[in-house]
């Protein structure tokens, strides 16, 4: 990992994840083939009816940019093995469906035209490929059956050649800014028969990517320690920073990665903004997922939510893009701090008319204002006895006291900008 390679990633802070494929027609979660133990024949109906007639990558890209996102990651192939680009290595691809379209090519062109970085998700698993050996996550897994009989005629070496050649295709054709592999699962990862780094020949896969596209970032899901440029935290923001490498929290909007209208555990825009801020305040990114429907459109609720988040990031982007953690300062209760250069941002999660006390900042703050409109915010300094002119025991001596107005600003999350000396 080099700073030159990851610099854009830590600057961006906010990205779009898109899970779209044949499972979007099933509309019952992207793992529907495994969960319902569907055979290839059962699953074929989704291939036969994949029209993508409402798929518009330019609209996706405009929605993402308007939300304040700076990069986007698309599922090129999920665990079901269906490919969204015109791979020369398989017939199981979007160009052979009624849609007849290279989705990845359209995605890359549209998002780069809007100035967004592009990432490609690629599953290490493939439940369609005849040589991918049956393991604990495979739809055809049967823990009562003999493993040798289950895998009779399957050759993992042939599958690995396919996997590596497809990665070569993607990297050569699109020179992605990042590759989001998914996922390694050794025998102790919720299954008794799994696959790890050695099974994927992960070292050779990393070497291939580094040779073909040295600037491309690689995530941490190959199971090969030390190979990752960034770490991933699924459906969670860690309590603390995740270690030596940059990281992102990847989150769904409604409880499912793929389109599933039956999953209605929707976040609201305020929750999304708080998750984003919480991640940045700990030095991380947020990769927010949208699962387009079976015809390729974002759900209206998802588009509305992205627009609401965008209205906030338009005014508060300086506290997100290019900002990061401020570990040298202690955040007041129910706030988060982010910092960019000499600008310290106080994100006020819980609004109460009163004061915020920031220890040790009295001599370091030149000016305070709300970020959304530039309105000055009144501040005081705690004296040597811990008092303010009209308030005793206001805080530790030398603390800065920010006086909050009675009326909460009409934004999803108020942010106070402090200019430091």
Buried (B, 14 or more C-beta within 10 A) or exposed (E): BEEEBBEBBBBBBBBBBBBBBBBBBBBBBBBBBBEEEBEBEEBEEBBEEBBBEEBBBBBBBBBBBBBBBBBBBBBBBBBBBBBBBBBEBBEBBBBBBEBEBBBBBBBBBBBBEBEBBBBBBBBBBBBBBEBBBBBBBBBBBEEEEEBEEBBEEBEBEEBBBBBBBBBBBBBEBBEBBBBBBBBBBEEEBEBEBBBBBEBBBBEEBBEBBBEBBEBBBBBBBBBBEEBBBBBBBEEEBBEEBBEEBBBBBBBBBBBBBBBBEEBEEBBBBBBBBBBBBBBBBBBBBBBBBBBBBBBBBBBEEBBEBBEBBBBBBEBBBBBBBBBBBBEEBEBBEEBBBBBBEEBBBBBBBEBEEEBBBBBBBBEBBEEBBBBBEEEEBEBBBBBEEBBBEEEEEBBEBBBBBBBBEEEEBEBBBBBBBBBBE
